[in-house]
Amino acid sequence: MAKVYDVPPDKLIDRLSEVLKTEDIPAPSWIPFVKTGAHADKPPQNRDWWHTRCASILRKIYLRGPVGINKLRKNYGGGKPSGYGAAHHKDAGGAIIRNAIQGLEKLGYVEQLEKKGRIISKQGMQKLDKLATEILNEEIAARPELKVYS
């Protein structure tokens, strides 16, 4: 069985966002109007960015858990130029990450450890490993030289 480490992140996140669209992950009503943080100039141009962000957060919790909201805010933040000097890092918006994690907790994919942060649940780990196995099998079918990685 393949793990999340074995497949390209972009393919896993795209496939997982499609899965999360079919499941009932609640999106807040303010999603079309919000920027992703103080570092962003405009709201995201992709209409389905909410599900993509939820999938990305689930993958990050799988890889780095236990992880808290502030660490994820730093990971999803970015640089904002300030005048003539170098860009300074700004954290991402916390409400987006918090609502995404709460939705993933309602689906049963994420659990909270006391005073440590969030970790992936057994159900979430099974879901991601199953998707990773499907993606790896598709990659092997397209490029047989990848058979050594299965």
C-alpha positions as CSV (number, residue, x, y, z in Angstrom):
1,M,0.0,0.0,0.0
2,A,1.4,3.4,-1.0
3,K,1.7,6.3,1.5
4,V,1.2,10.0,1.0
5,Y,5.0,10.3,0.7
6,D,5.1,8.2,-2.4
7,V,2.9,10.3,-4.7
8,P,3.2,13.9,-6.1
9,P,1.5,16.4,-3.8
10,D,-0.4,18.2,-6.5
11,K,-2.1,15.1,-7.8
12,L,-3.0,14.0,-4.3
13,I,-4.4,17.4,-3.4
14,D,-6.4,17.6,-6.6
15,R,-7.9,14.2,-6.2
16,L,-8.6,14.7,-2.5
17,S,-10.3,18.1,-3.2
18,E,-12.6,16.2,-5.6
19,V,-13.5,13.7,-2.9
20,L,-14.1,16.5,-0.4
21,K,-16.5,18.2,-2.8
22,T,-18.7,15.0,-2.9
23,E,-18.6,14.7,0.9
24,D,-20.4,17.4,2.8
25,I,-17.7,19.6,4.2
26,P,-19.3,22.9,5.2
27,A,-18.0,26.0,3.5
28,P,-18.6,29.3,5.2
29,S,-20.8,31.9,3.5
30,W,-18.0,34.5,3.3
31,I,-15.7,32.3,1.1
32,P,-16.3,34.2,-2.2
33,F,-15.2,37.5,-0.7
34,V,-12.2,36.8,1.6
35,K,-8.5,37.0,0.9
36,T,-6.4,34.2,2.2
37,G,-4.3,36.4,4.4
38,A,-2.6,39.8,4.9
39,H,0.0,38.9,2.4
40,A,-2.5,38.4,-0.4
41,D,-3.6,41.3,-2.6
42,K,-6.8,39.6,-4.0
43,P,-9.1,36.8,-3.2
44,P,-8.2,33.4,-4.9
45,Q,-9.3,33.2,-8.5
46,N,-10.1,29.5,-8.4
47,R,-13.8,29.0,-7.5
48,D,-13.1,25.7,-5.7
49,W,-10.2,27.0,-3.6
50,W,-12.0,26.1,-0.3
51,H,-11.9,22.4,-1.0
52,T,-8.3,22.6,-2.3
53,R,-7.3,24.3,0.9
54,C,-9.1,21.7,3.0
55,A,-7.3,18.9,1.1
56,S,-4.0,20.7,1.5
57,I,-4.5,21.1,5.3
58,L,-5.4,17.4,5.6
59,R,-2.2,16.4,3.8
60,K,-0.1,18.8,6.0
61,I,-1.6,17.3,9.2
62,Y,-0.9,13.8,7.9
63,L,2.8,14.7,7.2
64,R,3.6,17.0,10.2
65,G,1.0,16.3,12.9
66,P,0.4,17.1,15.7
67,V,0.2,20.6,14.3
68,G,-1.7,23.7,15.6
69,I,-3.5,26.6,13.9
70,N,-0.6,29.0,14.4
71,K,1.9,26.7,12.7
72,L,-0.5,26.3,9.8
73,R,-0.9,30.0,9.6
74,K,2.8,30.4,9.2
75,N,3.0,27.7,6.6
76,Y,0.2,29.2,4.5
77,G,1.4,32.8,4.9
78,G,3.7,34.6,2.5
79,G,5.9,37.6,1.9
80,K,4.5,41.1,1.5
81,P,6.7,43.8,0.1
82,S,7.0,46.9,2.3
83,G,8.3,49.8,0.5
84,Y,11.9,49.6,-0.9
85,G,13.0,46.9,1.6
86,A,12.8,43.2,1.5
87,A,9.4,41.4,1.9
88,H,8.3,40.6,5.4
89,H,6.4,37.4,6.2
90,K,2.7,37.8,7.1
91,D,0.7,34.9,8.4
92,A,-2.3,33.5,6.6
93,G,-5.8,34.1,7.9
94,G,-6.7,32.0,10.9
95,A,-10.5,31.8,10.3
96,I,-10.0,29.9,7.0
97,I,-7.7,27.3,8.6
98,R,-9.8,27.0,11.7
99,N,-13.1,26.5,9.8
100,A,-11.4,24.0,7.5
101,I,-10.1,22.0,10.4
102,Q,-13.4,22.0,12.1
103,G,-15.1,20.7,9.0
104,L,-12.5,17.9,8.7
105,E,-13.1,17.1,12.4
106,K,-16.8,16.8,11.7
107,L,-16.1,14.3,8.8
108,G,-13.9,12.3,11.2
109,Y,-10.6,12.8,9.4
110,V,-8.8,14.9,12.1
111,E,-8.6,14.5,15.9
112,Q,-7.4,16.9,18.5
113,L,-4.7,16.1,21.0
114,E,-4.9,17.9,24.3
115,K,-2.5,20.9,24.3
116,K,-0.6,19.6,21.3
117,G,-2.7,20.3,18.2
118,R,-4.4,18.2,15.6
119,I,-3.5,14.8,14.3
120,I,-5.0,12.7,11.5
121,S,-7.4,10.1,12.6
122,K,-7.4,6.4,11.5
123,Q,-10.2,7.1,9.1
124,G,-8.4,10.0,7.6
125,M,-5.2,8.1,7.2
126,Q,-7.0,5.2,5.5
127,K,-8.6,7.7,3.1
128,L,-5.3,9.3,2.2
129,D,-3.4,6.1,1.8
130,K,-6.2,4.6,-0.4
131,L,-6.0,7.7,-2.7
132,A,-2.2,7.5,-2.7
133,T,-2.4,3.9,-3.8
134,E,-4.8,4.7,-6.6
135,I,-2.6,7.6,-7.8
136,L,0.5,5.4,-7.7
137,N,-1.2,2.7,-9.7
138,E,-2.2,5.2,-12.3
139,E,1.3,6.6,-12.5
140,I,2.7,3.0,-12.8
141,A,0.3,2.3,-15.7
142,A,1.4,5.5,-17.5
143,R,5.1,4.9,-16.8
144,P,6.1,1.3,-16.1
145,E,9.6,2.2,-14.9
146,L,7.9,3.4,-11.6
147,K,7.0,-0.2,-10.8
148,V,10.1,-0.3,-8.4
149,Y,8.3,2.1,-6.1
150,S,5.2,0.0,-5.4
